[in-house]
Amino acid sequence: MFVLFGAFLLSCGAGEVIIALGRAAAGRFRGGPGFVAVISSGLMGSISGSAIANTATTGVITIPLMKRNGFSARFAAGGETAASTGGQLMPATMGAGACAMA
């Protein structure tokens, strides 16, 4: 269900809005695409609460963005995976995530 929710958000354009917010916050810094991946995954993770849906939604945009800016494909995929996993522990779903971890 979370993957379908992520696909729905991406098709509605919510993914682009979240990426635009990340670019506005960190796009001008050195390593900006990596920061954009972390910020957008955090924002998307606070909505969906699923690392898989988060990767499927933001990874489609941020992995090619990082590759275009000189990051290796392995680093781009690993960075997006780590950012999406951390995104599921954002405040909106942090209580359920912390309860499951405990």
C-alpha positions in Angstrom: 0.0 0.0 0.0 2.8 2.4 0.8 4.4 1.9 -2.7 1.0 2.6 -4.3 0.8 5.7 -2.1 4.3 6.8 -3.2 3.3 6.2 -6.9 0.2 8.3 -6.4 2.1 11.2 -4.8 4.6 11.1 -7.7 1.9 11.0 -10.4 0.1 13.9 -8.7 3.2 16.1 -8.7 3.8 16.0 -4.9 7.2 14.4 -5.5 8.3 17.4 -7.6 7.2 19.9 -5.0 9.2 18.0 -2.3 12.2 17.9 -4.6 11.8 21.6 -5.3 11.8 22.4 -1.5 15.0 20.4 -1.1 16.6 22.2 -4.0 15.6 25.5 -2.6 17.1 24.6 0.8 20.4 23.0 -0.3 20.8 23.1 -4.0 23.5 25.8 -4.0 25.8 24.1 -1.6 28.7 21.8 -2.5 27.3 18.3 -2.5 23.9 19.9 -3.0 22.3 16.9 -4.8 23.1 14.7 -1.8 21.6 17.2 0.5 18.5 17.4 -1.7 18.2 13.6 -1.5 18.3 13.8 2.3 15.9 16.7 2.7 13.4 15.4 0.1 13.5 11.9 1.6 12.9 13.3 5.1 9.9 15.3 3.9 8.5 12.4 1.9 9.2 10.0 4.8 7.2 12.2 7.2 4.2 11.7 4.9 4.5 8.1 3.9 6.4 6.4 6.8 7.8 3.7 4.4 11.4 3.5 3.3 10.4 1.5 0.2 7.8 4.0 -0.9 10.2 6.8 -0.1 12.9 5.4 -2.3 10.5 4.6 -5.1 9.2 8.2 -5.0 12.2 10.4 -4.5 14.9 8.0 -5.8 13.5 8.3 -9.4 14.4 12.0 -9.3 17.4 12.3 -6.9 19.5 9.4 -8.2 19.7 10.7 -11.8 20.2 14.2 -10.3 23.2 13.0 -8.3 24.7 11.1 -11.3 24.4 14.1 -13.5 26.4 16.1 -10.9 29.3 13.7 -10.8 28.4 11.3 -8.1 29.0 7.6 -8.9 26.0 5.4 -9.5 26.9 3.3 -6.4 27.1 6.4 -4.2 23.9 7.9 -5.6 22.0 4.7 -4.9 23.5 4.2 -1.5 22.9 7.8 -0.5 19.2 7.6 -1.5 18.8 4.3 0.3 20.3 5.7 3.5 18.3 8.9 3.2 15.0 7.1 2.6 15.6 4.8 5.6 16.3 7.7 7.8 13.2 9.5 6.4 10.9 6.9 7.8 11.9 8.1 11.3 10.8 11.7 10.8 8.4 13.2 13.4 5.1 12.4 11.8 5.8 8.7 12.0 8.5 8.6 14.6 6.3 7.2 17.3 5.3 4.1 15.4 8.9 3.6 14.1 10.4 3.9 17.6 7.7 1.6 19.0 8.5 -1.1 16.4 12.2 -0.7 17.0 11.8 -1.2 20.7 
